[in-house]
Amino acid sequence: MGGHIVLAPDKFKGSLRAEEAARAMAQGVRRADPQATTVACPVADGGEGTLDAVLAAGFRRMDAYVSGPTGAGVRTAYARRGTRAVIELADVCGLQRLPSATPAPMTATTYGLGSVIGRALDDGCRDIVVTVGGSASTDGGAGMLVALGAEILDQQGNPIPPGGLGLARAARLDLSGLHPAIGESAFTLAADVDSPLCGPHGAAIVYGPQKGAHGDQVAALDRGLSRWADLVDRATGTDCRNQPGAGAAGGVGFAALSVLHARMRPGIEMILELIDLDRNLAGAKVVVTGEGSLDVQSLRGKAPVGVSRRAHRHGVPTFAIAGVSTLTGPQARAAGFAAVRTLNELEPDLQRCTTHAAGLLTRATEALIRESTARQGGKDE
């Protein structure tokens, strides 16, 4: 085949980071076509792995030490290029940061997220992008605002406890102490959730159970979010609770829309823009993308489908490799994939698929490139 091949995988969860997957793919390309030039462009959809993808695209890592979702300190970072900062919520206070992976649906907080935003503002960043997949909390973004200088008090004038549980006691919101740079900064939330804050389609009822909330806890969280929305409405004069995306990340979307005047962008669209995938696609022969699992949900905003749609604009065919896939042929074609291969085809034992993912990914990539080269050769005859 020869030429320019873009390698744009997401992570293979539990096996390979996106950058490692791209390296394994590159080995496969070299085996199939030593003359080919590869361009590694690891991707993410706004959840875990987003920071790595942006750093791989040339952003600078800015380390930070802040509170995680339960208050324990975590070492994290944001990515910086010029005055733009990219912050991955999942790496700061997401599910992956829960101690011992123990859910804390009522008390998990976004305070650490606000701390990192404040650090970026202190460092001179004025274009702040927050990717909000993988949230552990349902605090309506209250913790984030407190870290940025807001005061949320109960009827006795005391600060409310952290997490969604504390929202039930919120009686007064004072935004006068917010970080002074907020007013001169632009905020973007990269999210694939368009749900409202409260109600049957809101943050607590739809996503609370995924974070460990059950029964009465879900109802209590929803009531707390409604009370919080009333409080923010009175303080800001705007009611954003029903705006699409207000329910993103347990209500971080609501706080960002109401107080930070953020705009919402689809997660994968924002990430592909940040890593400048279009520049790498220009003149490419083929794109190889992939992730751990491809299924019907992948058709709604997951990274490989986002990559294939971008590639289609450039007239570049897309091959996908997954650990496992339940996509039918028509679904794969609808997603824009010229071909789909799985590691599970090469190794039926799923445990071995996980532990030997790199080698299997190399083999799958090699096979795809050889097949493509053979087809191209047939056309040229």
C-alpha positions as CSV (number, residue, x, y, z in Angstrom):
1,M,0.0,0.0,0.0
2,G,2.7,2.5,0.9
3,G,2.1,6.0,2.1
4,H,0.3,7.7,4.9
5,I,-1.7,5.6,7.4
6,V,-3.4,7.3,10.3
7,L,-3.6,5.2,13.5
8,A,-6.4,6.7,15.7
9,P,-7.5,4.2,18.4
10,D,-9.2,4.9,21.7
11,K,-8.1,2.9,24.7
12,F,-8.7,-0.9,25.0
13,K,-10.1,-0.7,28.5
14,G,-8.3,-2.9,31.0
15,S,-5.6,-3.7,28.4
16,L,-4.0,-0.8,26.5
17,R,-4.0,3.0,26.7
18,A,-4.8,4.6,23.4
19,E,-1.1,5.5,22.9
20,E,-0.1,1.9,23.5
21,A,-2.8,0.7,21.1
22,A,-1.4,3.0,18.4
23,R,2.1,1.6,18.9
24,A,0.8,-1.9,18.5
25,M,-1.0,-1.0,15.3
26,A,2.1,0.7,13.9
27,Q,4.0,-2.6,14.4
28,G,1.3,-4.4,12.4
29,V,1.5,-1.8,9.6
30,R,5.3,-2.2,9.4
31,R,5.0,-6.0,9.1
32,A,2.5,-5.7,6.3
33,D,4.0,-2.8,4.4
34,P,7.5,-1.7,5.4
35,Q,7.3,1.3,3.0
36,A,4.2,2.7,4.7
37,T,4.4,5.9,6.8
38,T,2.2,5.9,9.9
39,V,0.9,8.8,11.9
40,A,-0.1,8.0,15.5
41,C,-3.1,10.0,16.6
42,P,-4.6,8.4,19.8
43,V,-8.1,9.6,20.5
44,A,-10.7,9.6,23.3
45,D,-14.4,10.4,23.7
46,G,-14.2,12.8,26.6
47,G,-13.9,10.2,29.4
48,E,-10.9,8.4,30.8
49,G,-7.9,8.8,28.5
50,T,-8.7,12.2,27.2
51,L,-5.8,13.9,28.9
52,D,-3.4,11.3,27.4
53,A,-4.8,11.9,23.9
54,V,-4.4,15.7,24.2
55,L,-0.9,15.5,25.6
56,A,0.1,13.1,22.7
57,A,-1.1,15.8,20.3
58,G,1.4,18.3,21.7
59,F,-0.2,20.0,24.6
60,R,2.0,20.6,27.7
61,R,1.3,18.7,30.9
62,M,0.7,20.9,34.0
63,D,0.7,18.9,37.2
64,A,-1.7,19.6,40.1
65,Y,-2.4,18.1,43.4
66,V,-6.1,18.5,44.4
67,S,-8.9,16.7,46.3
68,G,-10.4,13.7,44.6
69,P,-14.1,12.8,44.7
70,T,-14.1,11.8,48.3
71,G,-11.7,14.4,49.6
72,A,-8.5,12.3,49.4
73,G,-5.6,14.0,47.6
74,V,-5.0,13.0,44.0
75,R,-2.1,13.8,41.6
76,T,-3.6,15.0,38.4
77,A,-2.8,17.4,35.6
78,Y,-4.3,19.6,32.9
79,A,-3.1,20.0,29.4
80,R,-2.1,23.4,28.1
81,R,-1.3,25.0,24.8
82,G,-1.1,28.8,24.8
83,T,-4.0,30.1,26.8
84,R,-6.1,27.0,26.3
85,A,-6.4,24.5,29.0
86,V,-8.0,21.0,28.7
87,I,-9.2,19.3,31.9
88,E,-10.3,15.7,32.1
89,L,-12.9,15.5,34.9
90,A,-12.5,11.7,35.0
91,D,-8.8,12.0,36.0
92,V,-9.6,14.6,38.7
93,C,-12.7,13.4,40.4
94,G,-14.2,10.6,38.3
95,L,-15.1,7.0,39.0
96,Q,-11.5,5.9,38.5
97,R,-10.5,8.2,41.4
98,L,-12.7,6.5,44.0
99,P,-10.6,4.9,46.7
100,S,-10.8,1.1,46.3
101,A,-13.4,1.7,43.6
102,T,-16.0,2.1,46.3
103,P,-19.0,4.3,45.1
104,A,-19.8,7.4,47.1
105,P,-23.0,8.5,45.4
106,M,-24.2,10.9,48.1
107,T,-20.9,12.5,49.1
108,A,-18.7,12.5,46.0
109,T,-17.8,16.0,45.1
110,T,-16.5,18.0,42.1
111,Y,-14.4,20.3,44.4
112,G,-11.2,19.0,42.8
113,L,-12.4,19.9,39.3
114,G,-12.9,23.5,40.5
115,S,-9.5,23.5,42.0
116,V,-7.9,22.5,38.7
117,I,-9.9,25.1,36.8
118,G,-8.8,27.7,39.3
119,R,-5.2,26.6,38.9
120,A,-5.5,27.0,35.1
121,L,-7.0,30.5,35.5
122,D,-4.2,31.4,37.9
123,D,-1.7,30.2,35.2
124,G,-3.2,32.6,32.7
125,C,-5.4,30.2,30.7
126,R,-8.5,31.9,29.4
127,D,-10.0,29.2,27.1
128,I,-11.0,26.3,29.4
129,V,-12.2,23.0,28.0
130,V,-13.6,20.5,30.5
131,T,-14.3,16.9,29.3
132,V,-16.9,15.5,31.6
133,G,-17.2,11.7,31.0
134,G,-16.8,9.3,33.8
135,S,-18.1,11.4,36.7
136,A,-18.4,9.9,40.2
137,S,-20.7,12.6,41.7
138,T,-24.2,14.1,41.6
139,D,-23.5,17.4,43.3
140,G,-24.8,19.7,40.6
141,G,-21.4,21.2,40.1
142,A,-21.7,22.8,43.6
143,G,-18.2,21.5,44.7
144,M,-16.7,22.9,41.6
145,L,-18.2,26.4,42.3
146,V,-17.1,26.3,45.9
147,A,-13.5,25.7,44.8
148,L,-13.8,28.6,42.5
149,G,-14.9,31.0,45.3
150,A,-18.6,30.5,45.7
151,E,-20.2,30.2,49.1
152,I,-23.1,27.7,49.6
153,L,-24.6,28.0,53.1
154,D,-27.3,26.3,55.1
155,Q,-30.0,28.1,57.1
156,Q,-27.6,28.6,60.0
157,G,-25.0,30.2,57.8
158,N,-22.7,27.2,57.7
159,P,-21.1,25.7,54.6
160,I,-23.1,22.7,53.4
161,P,-21.4,19.2,53.4
162,P,-19.9,18.1,50.1
163,G,-21.7,15.9,47.6
164,G,-25.3,15.6,46.4
165,L,-26.5,14.9,50.0
166,G,-25.5,18.4,51.1
167,L,-27.7,20.1,48.5
168,A,-30.7,19.3,50.6
169,R,-29.4,21.8,53.1
170,A,-28.5,24.6,50.7
171,A,-30.2,27.8,51.6
172,R,-28.0,30.6,50.3
173,L,-25.6,31.0,47.4
174,D,-23.1,33.9,47.3
175,L,-21.2,34.2,44.0
176,S,-19.4,37.5,44.8
177,G,-16.2,35.7,45.7
178,L,-15.8,33.8,42.4
179,H,-12.4,33.8,40.8
180,P,-11.9,37.2,39.1
181,A,-10.7,35.7,35.8
182,I,-14.0,33.8,35.2
183,G,-15.6,36.8,33.6
184,E,-12.9,37.2,31.1
185,S,-12.6,33.5,30.2
186,A,-14.4,31.2,27.8
187,F,-15.6,27.8,29.0
188,T,-16.5,24.7,26.9
189,L,-17.9,21.5,28.2
190,A,-17.3,18.4,26.1
191,A,-20.1,16.1,26.8
192,D,-22.2,13.4,25.1
193,V,-25.1,13.8,27.5
194,D,-28.0,16.1,26.6
195,S,-30.2,15.3,29.6
196,P,-31.7,18.0,31.8
197,L,-30.7,18.5,35.4
198,C,-33.7,17.1,37.2
199,G,-36.7,14.8,36.7
200,P,-37.2,11.4,35.1
201,H,-34.5,12.1,32.4
202,G,-32.2,14.0,34.8
203,A,-28.8,13.4,36.3
204,A,-29.9,11.6,39.4
205,I,-32.6,9.3,38.1
206,V,-30.8,8.2,34.9
207,Y,-27.2,8.2,36.0
208,G,-27.3,8.0,39.8
209,P,-27.6,4.2,39.8
210,Q,-24.5,3.9,37.6
211,K,-22.6,5.8,40.4
212,G,-24.0,3.5,43.2
213,A,-27.1,5.3,44.2
214,H,-30.3,3.3,44.8
215,G,-33.9,3.7,45.7
216,D,-34.4,6.5,48.2
217,Q,-30.9,7.8,47.5
218,V,-31.8,8.5,43.9
219,A,-34.9,10.4,44.9
220,A,-33.0,12.4,47.5
221,L,-30.4,13.4,45.0
222,D,-33.1,14.5,42.5
223,R,-34.8,16.6,45.2
224,G,-31.4,18.1,46.1
225,L,-30.7,19.0,42.5
226,S,-34.1,20.7,42.2
227,R,-33.4,22.7,45.3
228,W,-30.0,23.6,44.0
229,A,-31.5,24.8,40.7
230,D,-33.9,27.1,42.5
231,L,-31.0,28.6,44.5
232,V,-28.8,29.2,41.4
233,D,-31.8,30.6,39.5
234,R,-32.3,33.2,42.3
235,A,-28.6,34.1,42.4
236,T,-28.0,34.4,38.7
237,G,-31.5,35.3,37.2
238,T,-31.2,32.4,34.8
239,D,-32.8,29.0,34.9
240,C,-30.7,26.5,33.0
241,R,-32.0,23.3,34.6
242,N,-33.8,22.1,31.4
243,Q,-31.1,23.1,28.9
244,P,-29.6,20.1,27.0
245,G,-26.5,19.0,28.8
246,A,-27.5,20.4,32.2
247,G,-27.5,16.9,33.6
248,A,-24.0,16.1,32.3
249,A,-21.5,14.8,34.9
250,G,-24.1,14.8,37.8
251,G,-25.0,18.4,37.1
252,V,-21.6,19.9,36.3
253,G,-23.2,20.9,33.0
254,F,-25.9,22.9,34.9
255,A,-23.4,24.8,37.0
256,A,-21.2,25.5,34.0
257,L,-24.1,26.8,31.9
258,S,-25.6,28.9,34.7
259,V,-22.5,30.4,36.3
260,L,-19.6,30.0,34.0
261,H,-21.7,30.7,30.9
262,A,-20.2,27.7,29.2
263,R,-21.1,26.3,25.8
264,M,-21.7,22.6,25.3
265,R,-20.0,20.6,22.6
266,P,-20.2,16.8,21.7
267,G,-17.3,15.1,23.4
268,I,-15.8,13.3,20.5
269,E,-16.2,16.3,18.2
270,M,-14.3,18.5,20.7
271,I,-11.5,16.0,21.2
272,L,-10.9,15.4,17.5
273,E,-10.7,19.2,17.1
274,L,-8.2,19.5,20.0
275,I,-5.9,16.8,18.5
276,D,-6.3,18.2,15.0
277,L,-7.3,15.0,13.4
278,D,-8.3,16.7,10.2
279,R,-4.7,17.8,9.6
280,N,-3.5,14.2,9.9
281,L,-6.3,12.9,7.7
282,A,-5.5,15.2,4.8
283,G,-3.9,13.0,2.1
284,A,-4.1,9.8,4.2
285,K,-4.5,6.4,2.4
286,V,-6.4,4.8,5.3
287,V,-7.3,5.2,8.9
288,V,-7.2,2.4,11.5
289,T,-9.2,3.1,14.7
290,G,-10.6,0.9,17.4
291,E,-11.4,0.4,21.1
292,G,-12.1,-2.5,23.5
293,S,-15.7,-3.1,22.5
294,L,-17.8,-2.1,19.6
295,D,-21.6,-2.3,20.0
296,V,-24.8,-0.4,19.2
297,Q,-23.9,2.2,21.8
298,S,-20.7,2.9,19.9
299,L,-22.9,4.4,17.1
300,R,-23.8,7.2,19.5
301,G,-20.8,9.4,20.0
302,K,-18.0,6.9,20.7
303,A,-14.5,7.6,19.4
304,P,-14.1,5.1,16.6
305,V,-17.4,6.3,14.9
306,G,-16.3,9.9,15.4
307,V,-13.0,9.1,13.6
308,S,-14.8,7.3,10.7
309,R,-17.1,10.2,10.2
310,R,-14.2,12.7,10.0
311,A,-12.3,10.3,7.7
312,H,-15.3,10.1,5.4
313,R,-15.2,13.9,4.9
314,H,-11.7,13.4,3.6
315,G,-12.6,10.4,1.4
316,V,-10.4,8.2,3.5
317,P,-11.6,4.6,4.3
318,T,-11.7,3.5,7.9
319,F,-10.8,0.1,9.4
320,A,-11.9,-0.7,12.9
321,I,-10.4,-3.2,15.3
322,A,-12.0,-4.1,18.7
323,G,-11.5,-6.5,21.4
324,V,-15.0,-7.8,20.8
325,S,-17.8,-6.5,18.5
326,T,-21.5,-7.1,18.4
327,L,-22.0,-4.8,15.4
328,T,-23.8,-6.4,12.4
329,G,-22.6,-5.9,8.9
330,P,-25.2,-3.1,8.2
331,Q,-24.4,-1.4,11.5
332,A,-20.7,-1.5,10.8
333,R,-21.3,0.1,7.4
334,A,-23.6,2.7,8.9
335,A,-20.8,3.6,11.3
336,G,-18.6,4.2,8.2
337,F,-16.2,1.2,8.7
338,A,-14.9,-0.4,5.6
339,A,-13.9,-3.4,7.7
340,V,-14.1,-4.6,11.3
341,R,-11.9,-7.1,12.9
342,T,-11.7,-8.3,16.5
343,L,-9.0,-9.6,18.8
344,N,-11.5,-12.3,19.9
345,E,-11.4,-13.7,16.4
346,L,-7.7,-14.4,16.9
347,E,-8.0,-15.5,20.5
348,P,-11.4,-16.9,21.7
349,D,-10.3,-16.8,25.3
350,L,-11.4,-13.3,26.6
351,Q,-8.9,-13.4,29.4
352,R,-6.0,-14.0,27.1
353,C,-7.4,-11.3,24.8
354,T,-7.0,-8.9,27.6
355,T,-3.6,-9.9,28.7
356,H,-2.2,-10.3,25.2
357,A,-4.0,-7.4,23.6
358,A,-0.9,-5.6,22.2
359,G,0.3,-8.6,20.2
360,L,-3.2,-9.5,19.0
361,L,-3.7,-5.9,17.9
362,T,-0.5,-6.0,15.9
363,R,-1.6,-9.2,14.2
364,A,-5.1,-7.8,13.4
365,T,-3.7,-4.6,12.0
366,E,-1.2,-6.5,9.8
367,A,-4.0,-8.7,8.4
368,L,-6.1,-5.7,7.6
369,I,-3.4,-3.8,5.8
370,R,-2.4,-6.9,3.9
371,E,-6.0,-7.4,2.8
372,S,-6.3,-3.8,1.8
373,T,-3.1,-4.0,-0.2
374,A,-4.2,-7.1,-2.0
375,R,-7.6,-5.5,-2.9
376,Q,-5.8,-2.3,-4.1
377,G,-3.4,-4.5,-6.2
378,G,-6.4,-6.2,-7.7
379,K,-8.0,-2.9,-8.7
380,D,-4.7,-1.7,-10.3
381,E,-4.4,-4.8,-12.5
